[in-house]
Amino acid sequence: MPGFIEVEAQLTPLEKRDSVRLQLEECMQYMHHGTLTLAHPALYPSLTAQPYIEITNSMSKQLPIVYPYVELGKKKRTYSGRFCISAAGKYPIHDQLSAAQLLGIAERYDSWQLLQALTCWPAQALNRKELGCIHRHAQADILLFAHSDIHALFHTLGAQHLSQVIKKGIRVFPNILIS
């Protein structure tokens, strides 16, 4: 499937000591969980050269953003149309896949909606037609999962399902990354 897009990425501010190293480690954590594009208000020159994640300008409020940890506290699901999933905030898990899995297990949204909320809908909100989908003969950002189908991916929690990342044609094995 296409790489995930975090629409409200949170990275260490540059004014903190050793912030470039911390930002690189944070980017590796995002990539380790399948998020390959980060929308952030600031573009960091120190992060633009690394190959495993892309930083882009924050999105305009074209689509609503679902924060799964807030959503789970509500009795009914919030959105029936298009939306983006963000794992940003002061919550225990900053991982979009785990956040989407929680929504799938709670039966708030079906697997197809969850996949779209992680990939093509954020790409549309960022006005990035090359992201969030897989085109023939194009350089792809692809995630390979060890699951038989999309339903199984979004209805199990805890195990590491991501087996391989291909970012801009470069294969990365997230299980052997050392930060």
Secondary structure, DSSP 8 states (H G I E B T S, - for coil): -B-EEETT-----TTSTTHHHHHHHHHHHHHHTTEEEEEESS--GGGTT-SS-EEEE---TTS-EE-HHHHTTSSS-S-SS--EE---SSSS---HHHHHHHHHHTTSS-HHHHHHHHTHHHHHHTT-TTSSS--TTS---EEEES-SSHHHHHT--SS--EEEEEETTEEE-GGG---
